[in-house]
Amino acid sequence: MGLKDPFPAPRWHGRYDMIPAGHGEQGGMKLQGQVIWITGASSGVGEGMARVFHREGASLVLSARRQAELERVKASCQGPGTIDILPFDICDAAARAAAAQEVLSRHPRLDVLVNNAGIGQRAAARDTTLDVVRRIMEIDFFAPVALAGLVLPRMIEQQSGRFVVTSSVAGKHAVPHHSAYCAAKHALHGYFDTLRVEHLRDNIHVTLLVIAGIRSNVFRHALTGSGAEYGPSSWDNRNGMPAEDCAALVVDGMLANEQELVIGIDQALQAMRLRERDPQAFLERMAGMMQWLESR
């Protein structure tokens, strides 16, 4: 008898029962007039946010490494606002500083920075080199922190702004074969929760996205223990929530000034609830997941 697949057909979940329908709508568009910079905008959740935010009236700056993919995303957006394409490598300090300077010189106001760029992991800790751990931490933690630091002075000056930070259930609990990824996502929560406190009086807000089971190529591009890409996976886009549905929930969450949003398919969120209720049962479940992963 084979091990049970821990990811059966899903039910979708979003923690939004407290947000009334149509909350925050103005003239039919919830983000009318806002300037939003999205990193990691060439696919997955970032691409979904680009389409939805633009449809809701925002003007966008779309960034990722692949210009052709950014152009494709831009062509698919159908809102009234402007869209600037700004490709750069978020881990290149000089390119990062130049990108921030261009955004801030082109736009007198920046309402939202969406720190969505990132990379996944698919390898046990014992099989992952320290160089790979450092690379994941650089992409998933240090780079978004550095980018936030470059635009923070503008937000302080304008006495408003928001950081939307794409995290994961891996930022809330352990996930086997994701040790460095978990570390980076946990670090994001610590840093941006503190930033929220430090700039409360500057009217600068932070919304952390605890997402799971959203359709994307996160596993395809995840790093193995040697640093190679994991490649095609049966997990990619399987039974996941469409990225645009996730993005629509993010819009309503921002308007409700939510500090942390939990969005995903029910099965991918079960472990987080179990950990809160029964830590030992959670540990056993994750050990079973580890066994299942290593049997494939």
JOCORPE-V744510 format. One line per field, one symbol per residue. ss: DSSP state (@ for helix, = for strand, . for the rest). phi: phi as a letter, one per 20 degrees, with the letter a starting at -180 (. if undefined). A space follows every 10 residues. Layout:
# JOCORPE-V744510
ss->???
phi->???
This chain:
# JOCORPE-V744510
ss->.......... .===...... .....=..=. ....====.. ...@@@@@@@ @@@@@...== ==....@@@@ @@@@@@.... ..===..... ..@@@@@@@@ @@@@@@.... .====..... =.=.@@@..@ @@@@@@@@@@ @@@@@@@@@@ @@@@@@@@.. ======..@@ @......=@@ @@@@@@@@@@ @@@@@@@@.@ @@.======= ==.=...... ..=.....=. .......... =.@@@@@@@@ @@@@@....= =====@@@@@ @@@@@@@.@@ @@@@@@@@@@ @@@@@.
phi->.fffffcfge debbecfedf gmgnfcmncf dgnedcddem eealfffffg fffffeofec ddcaeeffff fffgfeecee fecddcfaef eegfffffff fffffecfcc ebdeedfabe bbafgfddff ffgffffffe cffffffgff dggffffela qbddcfdaff edbfcgmcgf fggffffgff ffffggffdg femddcceee damefadgfg efeefeofff ngcfffmele fggffgffff gffffelfeb ddcregffdf ffffffebgf ffgffffffg fffeee
